[in-house]
Amino acid sequence: MLDYLFPFIALILVVVFIHEYGHYYFAKKYGVGVTDFSIGFGREIFGWNDKSGTRWKICWIPLGGYVKFFGDRNVFSQADQEKIIEKYSEEDRKKLFVLKPLYQRALIVFGGPLANFLLALVIFFSIYTFIGKDFTPAIINEVQKESPAMVGGLKDNDIILEIDGNEVKSIMDVSKYIMMSTDDFIDFKVKRSYDELLLKIKPDIVLGEDNLGNKIKKRMVGIKLGALNDQINHVKLGPAQAIYQSAYEVYYVSVSSLKYIGAMIFGKADTSQLGGPIRIAKISGQVAEFGLMAFISMMAYISISLGLVNLFPIPMLDGGHLMFYAFEKVLGRPLSQKTQEGFFRIGLFLLLSLMVFTTFNDLKDLGLFN
């Protein structure tokens, strides 16, 4: 258990700190007072005050964090600004979040997810620059008999060019694109001799294990891959190409995640793969056993997920606050406090439901439920 706990805490500390620092950076940039910068919830373990009066602290429950603004109950659109102004001196009003222009409030809220995407970008850039990226073309060495691949028309020595419209740049892309596919059929674009063919393959859904030994439902097509001409092409990228490839990876992971979530909502994807803190802790411990580079790579993907989830238009999340600001921009005034509180209750219900569901999946994954 401790083998999982320490990597998980390290992962959460970094990813959550970066997220909250994104809020903190823009808050300080626009002169908003920050009273607390907390990693974790609950009772404080230790902390310190900086020169500006911000309390930096680490708390016992490492499942998130928060930045608390001066005189602020929350970061929703405030409809009662006159009452707020009366409570503070002119000097203190300059530090109030709720009295800042709409675009500044939006940037402060968006700063958290933005920081998560930038962290992933920096991690990918560093890996591609100093370690390298694989560009080995994928060729089919064997098509298994009576497999979906054989039924769909794939043959030995086909070179895989695209899967579901995504360019296959290396062997590693093949399993990633197959796994992230949510349609009944997977589109394969292959090169056969001098021809390019587009084939539709209906994958089998089987219960298997991932590379870490965790049980998952896998989409199998029945092919064995190899390197074209048995040559591995692993290269270190220059700055411009590394930035491009890093940005594309962040974009692909974000878009694919949204598509997968949409597919789960409409019953086309496996909801059992949706996990919470327990599963993240388990996987982070397993990945850490493969070395620092694998762990840092996982950190990039978790950071993208955290940034993406926080942009969902659900009250209590950053996306919920941005939704209220959008209403304020369109209407020319904030929504009434009563309306916002109604949305808040809906958001709380959705988050609690999601928490219960992911926790059930986590416990089921540990074998506590059949």
Secondary structure as GFF3:
##gff-version 3
##sequence-region A 1 370
A	DSSP	alpha_helix	2	29	.	.	.	ID=ss1
A	DSSP	beta_strand	34	49	.	.	.	ID=ss2
A	DSSP	beta_strand	55	69	.	.	.	ID=ss3
A	DSSP	alpha_helix	81	87	.	.	.	ID=ss4
A	DSSP	alpha_helix	90	93	.	.	.	ID=ss5
A	DSSP	three_ten_helix	97	99	.	.	.	ID=ss6
A	DSSP	alpha_helix	102	126	.	.	.	ID=ss7
A	DSSP	pi_helix	127	131	.	.	.	ID=ss8
A	DSSP	beta_strand	133	134	.	.	.	ID=ss9
A	DSSP	beta_strand	138	143	.	.	.	ID=ss10
A	DSSP	alpha_helix	148	152	.	.	.	ID=ss11
A	DSSP	beta_strand	159	163	.	.	.	ID=ss12
A	DSSP	beta_strand	166	167	.	.	.	ID=ss13
A	DSSP	alpha_helix	171	180	.	.	.	ID=ss14
A	DSSP	beta_strand	186	192	.	.	.	ID=ss15
A	DSSP	beta_strand	195	201	.	.	.	ID=ss16
A	DSSP	beta_strand	204	209	.	.	.	ID=ss17
A	DSSP	beta_strand	215	220	.	.	.	ID=ss18
A	DSSP	beta_strand	223	227	.	.	.	ID=ss19
A	DSSP	three_ten_helix	228	230	.	.	.	ID=ss20
A	DSSP	beta_strand	234	235	.	.	.	ID=ss21
A	DSSP	alpha_helix	239	265	.	.	.	ID=ss22
A	DSSP	three_ten_helix	271	273	.	.	.	ID=ss23
A	DSSP	alpha_helix	277	288	.	.	.	ID=ss24
A	DSSP	alpha_helix	292	309	.	.	.	ID=ss25
A	DSSP	alpha_helix	318	331	.	.	.	ID=ss26
A	DSSP	alpha_helix	337	365	.	.	.	ID=ss27
###
